[in-house]
Amino acid sequence: MITTFAHPRICNFAHHIQLKIEGQVVEVLHTEAADFANFIYDPADGPVLVEVSYTDRVLVDQVDIRPRTRNHKADIQAASFSFTLDKPEKLSLEVPGRPPLFFWANPPEKDRPDPEDPHVLYFKAGQVYEVGECQLEDGQTLYIEGGAMVRGKVRAKNAAHITIRGHGILDGGFYYPSKTEATHLARFHRCQNVIVRDITMIQPSGWMLVPVDCDEVEIFNLKQIGEVVSSDGIDVVGSRKVHIHDCFLRNNDDCVVIKAFVIGIQNKNRIPCDGRGNVAEVLVENCIFLNAPAGNAMEIGHELNVEYVRDVTFRNIDVLSVHGQGAVFSIHNYAQALVENITFEDIRIEHCYDKLIDFRISRSRFSVGEITGRIRNVTLRNIQWFQAPNNIGYTISLIGGWSPEADIQNITIENFCINGHPIESLDELEITTRHTRGLRLI
């Protein structure tokens, strides 16, 4: 019915929580940002009862099971609560005054690789492995078994058919988030046919998952918890034909971001990595995003030093939070690229504070050369914003070009609802515009 994982005793456990599923104990681990529980659930065996209790016995007055659109209802009993699960899904269980519990029920794993396969780097459960840097070559699979923790970073360059998978943990805490040690947790440079699936990534010192100038990339059922500023979730840098789906990303910077530039010239990573490839055919769907004080939920920019970024779709996304100065929907073209044919559709927003929409062409500390970029043909369709009363008058939207030539054209907002009511005027979104043409509401 369920498969649980036994983690090494050296791991940081959340001893104040006891989680049971159909009476079976599931280990709960702890990070500075959240607690988390990871297991496999086969729905063919029927619904299961989930029970969460707190050992300090402090009464539970309220429980939010998010995304709220999943319609889970908690049965609260003193210092515990319960609910029924009938399919694999990823949730955030939130009790006021306590860290959130990220609850990740994974579908069954049917194609586990052979540990004896010479093309498989197999890390078995129940151990911590300090690898420093793990280099992947053509045709290799890095498999982290559920209950294993690999501490270090992963790299691949000019490789094809490489995979990172398994239900274990890739821990970036081997490195410190300092100017000398901050590093990408996993990066692929000029690779083809890349798959990343099922793993949990925690404690990054910088960006978490970075395909650079890659083709044919699939990322799914990925879980991330990033605490430090600049813990971007997935940075698609100068890459094409990228499919990101069914992921749960909690980051203290952009959750999914699209860029195109030479990495290492203007940031902490001092080793140049050329990602100046045009970007096309990126699909992000069926994901859950939580954004802490830095960054945006869905971002294109800032560094776009290429000819074009086109055909990008974000679809069926639950944005649980954008807590800081960032936006839910953001395009920051602070360079020369033509950004066109961008779609955001079927998006549900549970909280955002500073900005809702932020589409701008401007200059920033990341800019190189003259600002000549343009933004064309962006659609926001079927958007549900559950606006909190204390956000009214504080959350704005910005759509602004740099000049009459470096401008923004053809922005369509279709079926946008606030608290269940379709908006009738763009004024309801408090949009400020500059060098913008063809902004319309349907």
C-alpha positions in Angstrom: 0.0 0.0 0.0 2.8 2.4 1.0 6.5 2.1 0.9 8.5 4.1 3.4 12.2 5.0 3.6 14.7 4.5 6.5 17.1 7.4 6.5 20.6 7.4 8.1 20.5 8.4 11.8 22.8 11.3 11.1 20.0 13.0 9.2 18.1 15.9 10.8 14.8 14.5 11.9 11.7 16.5 12.9 11.2 14.8 16.2 8.3 17.0 17.2 6.1 15.4 14.5 4.8 11.9 14.2 3.3 10.9 10.8 1.4 7.7 10.3 -0.3 6.4 7.2 -2.7 3.6 7.8 -0.9 3.2 11.2 2.5 2.9 9.5 5.1 5.4 10.7 6.7 7.6 8.0 9.9 9.4 8.8 9.8 13.2 8.8 13.0 15.2 8.2 13.7 18.8 9.0 15.3 21.8 7.2 15.4 25.4 8.2 12.5 26.2 5.8 10.2 23.2 6.3 9.8 19.7 7.5 9.2 17.0 4.8 8.0 13.5 4.4 8.6 11.4 1.3 7.1 7.9 0.5 5.5 5.9 -2.2 1.8 5.3 -2.4 0.0 2.9 -4.7 -3.6 4.0 -5.0 -4.7 0.6 -6.4 -4.8 -0.6 -2.8 -7.5 2.0 -1.9 -7.6 5.3 0.1 -5.4 5.6 3.2 -5.8 7.5 6.5 -3.1 10.1 7.1 -2.5 11.1 10.8 -0.2 13.9 12.0 0.4 14.4 15.7 2.7 16.8 17.7 4.7 15.4 20.6 4.7 18.7 22.4 0.9 18.3 22.8 0.2 21.9 22.0 -3.4 22.1 20.7 -4.0 22.4 17.0 -6.6 25.1 16.2 -6.3 25.3 12.5 -4.9 23.3 9.6 -4.4 24.4 6.0 -3.9 21.6 3.5 -2.6 23.3 0.3 -3.1 23.6 -2.5 -6.5 24.5 -1.2 -8.1 23.6 -4.6 -7.4 19.9 -3.8 -10.2 20.3 -1.2 -8.7 18.2 1.5 -10.4 18.6 4.9 -8.6 18.0 8.1 -10.2 16.3 11.1 -8.6 18.1 14.1 -8.3 16.3 17.4 -6.5 18.2 20.2 -2.7 18.0 19.2 -3.3 16.1 16.0 -5.2 16.0 12.8 -6.0 13.5 10.0 -7.3 13.4 6.5 -7.8 10.8 3.7 -5.5 10.4 0.7 -6.7 8.6 -2.4 -4.0 9.3 -4.9 -0.3 10.2 -5.0 0.1 14.0 -4.6 2.3 16.6 -3.1 0.9 18.8 -0.4 1.9 21.4 2.2 0.3 20.8 5.6 0.3 24.0 7.6 -0.5 24.7 11.2 -0.1 28.3 12.4 3.0 28.8 14.4 4.7 25.7 13.2 7.0 25.0 10.2 5.0 23.7 7.2 5.2 19.9 6.6 5.8 19.1 3.0 4.0 15.9 2.3 5.1 14.0 -0.8 3.2 10.9 -1.8 5.0 9.5 -4.9 3.5 7.1 -7.5 4.9 3.5 -7.6 8.4 3.1 -9.0 8.3 0.4 -11.7 11.6 0.6 -13.5 14.4 0.7 -10.8 17.8 0.2 -12.4 20.1 -2.7 -11.7 22.7 -1.9 -9.0 25.2 -4.1 -10.9 24.8 -2.2 -14.2 28.2 -0.6 -15.0 26.4 2.5 -16.4 24.6 3.1 -13.0 26.1 5.0 -10.1 23.9 3.4 -7.4 23.7 4.9 -3.9 22.0 2.5 -1.5 19.6 3.4 1.2 20.5 4.0 4.8 23.8 5.8 4.2 25.2 9.3 3.7 27.7 9.7 0.8 30.0 12.7 0.6 30.9 12.8 -3.0 32.1 16.4 -3.4 31.6 16.4 -7.1 30.0 13.6 -9.1 30.7 13.8 -12.9 28.3 12.0 -15.3 29.4 10.7 -18.7 27.5 9.5 -21.7 24.7 7.0 -21.0 25.2 7.1 -17.2 22.5 7.1 -14.5 22.9 8.5 -11.0 20.5 6.6 -8.8 19.8 7.7 -5.2 17.8 5.0 -3.5 15.0 6.2 -1.2 16.6 6.6 2.3 20.0 7.5 0.9 21.6 11.0 1.1 24.2 12.1 -1.4 26.1 15.3 -0.3 27.9 17.3 -3.0 27.2 18.5 -6.5 26.6 16.8 -9.9 28.1 17.9 -13.2 27.9 16.8 -16.8 29.4 18.4 -20.0 28.9 17.4 -23.6 27.2 14.2 -22.5 24.1 12.5 -23.9 21.4 10.2 -22.4 22.2 11.0 -18.7 19.8 10.6 -15.8 19.5 11.5 -12.1 16.8 9.6 -10.4 15.6 7.7 -7.3 13.7 8.7 -4.2 16.7 9.7 -2.2 18.1 13.1 -1.3 20.7 15.2 -3.1 22.1 17.5 -0.3 24.0 20.7 -1.2 24.9 21.3 2.4 28.4 19.9 1.6 29.1 23.5 0.4 28.6 26.8 2.3 26.6 29.6 0.7 29.7 31.9 0.6 31.4 33.8 -2.2 34.1 31.1 -2.3 31.9 28.0 -2.0 28.5 28.9 -3.5 27.8 26.5 -6.4 25.1 25.0 -8.5 23.8 21.8 -6.9 23.3 20.1 -10.3 24.4 21.5 -13.7 24.4 20.1 -17.2 26.4 22.0 -19.9 25.7 21.3 -23.6 24.1 17.9 -22.9 21.4 16.1 -24.8 18.6 13.8 -23.6 18.7 14.6 -19.9 16.3 13.2 -17.3 16.0 14.3 -13.7 13.2 12.7 -11.8 11.8 11.7 -8.3 14.7 13.0 -6.2 14.6 15.5 -3.4 17.1 18.4 -3.4 17.8 20.3 -0.2 20.2 22.8 1.4 21.7 24.4 -1.7 24.4 27.1 -1.6 23.2 28.6 -4.9 21.1 27.6 -7.9 19.7 24.1 -7.6 19.2 22.6 -11.1 20.7 24.2 -14.1 20.5 22.8 -17.7 22.8 25.1 -19.8 22.6 25.1 -23.6 21.0 21.7 -23.5 18.5 20.0 -25.8 15.7 17.5 -24.9 15.5 17.8 -21.1 12.8 16.3 -18.9 12.4 17.1 -15.2 9.5 15.5 -13.3 8.4 14.6 -9.8 11.3 16.7 -8.5 11.0 18.1 -4.9 13.1 21.0 -3.7 13.6 23.0 -0.5 15.9 26.0 -0.9 16.6 28.3 2.0 19.3 30.7 1.1 18.9 33.7 -1.2 19.8 32.7 -4.8 18.5 29.2 -4.3 16.7 29.3 -7.7 14.8 26.1 -8.3 15.3 25.2 -12.0 17.3 27.6 -14.2 16.7 26.9 -17.9 19.7 28.6 -19.4 19.9 28.8 -23.2 18.2 25.5 -23.6 15.6 24.0 -25.9 12.8 21.4 -25.8 12.6 21.4 -22.0 9.6 19.7 -20.2 9.2 20.3 -16.5 6.2 18.7 -14.9 4.7 17.4 -11.6 7.3 19.2 -9.4 7.1 20.7 -5.9 9.5 23.6 -5.6 10.1 25.8 -2.5 12.8 28.3 -3.3 14.2 31.6 -1.9 14.5 33.0 -5.4 12.9 32.2 -8.7 11.2 28.8 -8.8 11.5 28.2 -12.5 13.5 30.8 -14.5 14.6 31.1 -18.1 17.9 32.8 -18.9 20.5 32.9 -21.7 24.0 34.2 -20.9 27.5 33.3 -19.9 27.2 32.1 -16.3 30.0 33.1 -14.0 30.8 36.6 -15.2 28.5 38.5 -12.9 27.6 36.1 -10.1 29.2 34.0 -7.4 30.0 31.1 -9.7 33.4 32.2 -11.0 33.8 29.5 -13.7 32.4 30.7 -17.0 29.8 28.4 -18.5 28.5 29.6 -21.9 24.7 29.5 -22.0 24.1 31.9 -24.9 21.8 29.6 -26.8 18.4 30.7 -28.1 15.5 29.3 -26.0 12.5 27.6 -27.5 9.9 25.0 -26.7 9.8 25.1 -22.9 6.7 23.6 -21.2 6.2 23.8 -17.4 3.0 22.1 -16.1 1.3 20.5 -13.2 3.6 22.0 -10.6 3.4 23.6 -7.2 5.6 26.7 -6.4 6.4 28.4 -3.1 8.5 31.4 -3.3 10.2 33.0 -0.2 11.3 36.7 0.1 13.6 36.7 -3.0 12.6 36.2 -6.6 9.6 35.2 -8.6 7.4 32.2 -9.1 7.6 32.0 -12.9 10.4 34.2 -14.5 11.9 34.9 -17.9 15.1 37.0 -17.4 17.0 39.0 -16.4 19.9 37.8 -18.5 18.8 37.3 -22.1 21.9 37.9 -24.2 20.6 36.0 -27.3 18.5 36.5 -30.4 15.2 35.1 -29.0 13.3 33.3 -26.3 10.1 31.9 -27.7 7.3 29.4 -27.3 7.3 29.1 -23.5 4.2 27.8 -21.6 3.4 27.6 -17.9 0.3 25.6 -17.5 -1.8 24.2 -14.6 0.4 25.7 -11.8 -0.5 26.2 -8.1 1.4 29.2 -6.7 1.1 28.8 -2.9 3.2 31.9 -2.2 5.3 34.8 -3.5 6.2 36.4 -0.2 8.7 39.1 -1.1 9.4 41.7 -3.6 9.0 39.4 -6.6 6.0 38.6 -8.9 3.9 35.6 -9.8 4.3 36.3 -13.6 7.5 38.0 -14.5 9.4 38.8 -17.7 12.5 40.9 -17.2 14.2 41.5 -20.5 17.2 43.5 -19.6 19.3 42.7 -22.7 18.8 42.2 -26.4 16.5 39.2 -26.9 13.1 39.1 -28.6 10.8 37.4 -26.1 7.7 36.1 -27.8 4.8 33.6 -27.7 4.6 33.2 -23.9 1.6 31.6 -22.3 0.5 31.4 -18.7 -2.7 29.4 -18.4 -4.7 27.6 -15.7 -2.8 29.2 -12.8 -4.1 29.4 -9.3 -2.5 31.9 -6.9 -3.0 31.5 -3.1 -0.8 34.4 -2.0 1.3 37.1 -3.5 2.4 40.4 -1.9 4.3 42.9 -3.9 3.6 42.3 -7.5 1.2 40.1 -9.5 2.4 40.8 -13.1 5.9 42.3 -13.8 6.8 42.5 -17.5 9.6 45.0 -18.1 12.4 45.9 -20.5 15.0 47.9 -18.5 18.6 48.1 -17.4 20.0 46.3 -14.4 23.3 45.2 -12.9 23.0 42.1 -15.0 22.7 44.1 -18.3 25.5 43.8 -21.0 25.5 46.2 -23.9 22.7 48.3 -25.3 19.1 47.6 -24.2 17.3 46.6 -27.5 15.1 43.8 -26.2 11.4 43.4 -27.1 8.4 41.4 -25.6 5.7 40.2 -28.0 2.5 38.1 -27.7 2.0 37.1 -24.1 -1.2 35.5 -22.9 -2.5 35.1 -19.3 -5.5 32.8 -19.5 -7.8 31.2 -16.9 -6.1 32.8 -13.8 -7.6 32.4 -10.3 -6.2 34.8 -7.7 -7.4 34.3 -4.1 -6.6 37.7 -2.9 -6.3 38.2 0.9 -8.0 41.3 2.3 -4.7 42.7 3.6 -3.3 42.6 0.1 -5.8 45.1 -1.3 -4.0 48.2 -2.3 -0.5 46.7 -1.9 -0.2 44.3 -4.8 0.4 46.0 -8.1 1.3 45.0 -11.7 3.8 46.7 -14.0 4.1 46.4 -17.8 6.8 48.7 -19.2 9.1 48.9 -22.2 12.5 50.7 -22.3 11.9 53.0 -25.3 9.5 53.3 -28.2 11.7 50.8 -30.1 12.4 48.4 -27.2 8.7 48.0 -26.3 6.1 45.6 -25.3 3.2 44.6 -27.6 0.2 42.3 -27.6 -0.5 41.3 -24.0 -3.8 39.4 -23.6 -5.5 38.8 -20.2 -8.3 36.3 -20.6 -10.7 35.1 -18.0 -8.9 36.5 -14.9 -10.7 36.0 -11.7 -10.2 37.5 -8.3 -11.8 35.5 -5.4 -13.9 33.7 -7.9 -15.2 36.8 -9.8 -14.1 37.6 -13.3 -12.5 41.1 -13.5 -14.3 43.6 -15.8 -11.5 46.2 -16.0 -7.7 46.2 -16.1 -7.9 48.8 -13.3 -8.8 45.9 -10.9 -5.2 44.6 -11.4 -3.7 48.1 -10.7 -1.5 47.9 -13.9 0.9 50.7 -14.6 2.2 50.8 -18.2 5.0 52.4 -20.3 5.9 51.9 -23.9 3.2 49.2 -24.2 0.8 48.6 -27.0 -2.0 46.1 -27.5 -2.8 45.4 -23.8 -6.3 43.9 -23.7 -8.7 42.2 -21.4 -11.1 39.4 -22.6 
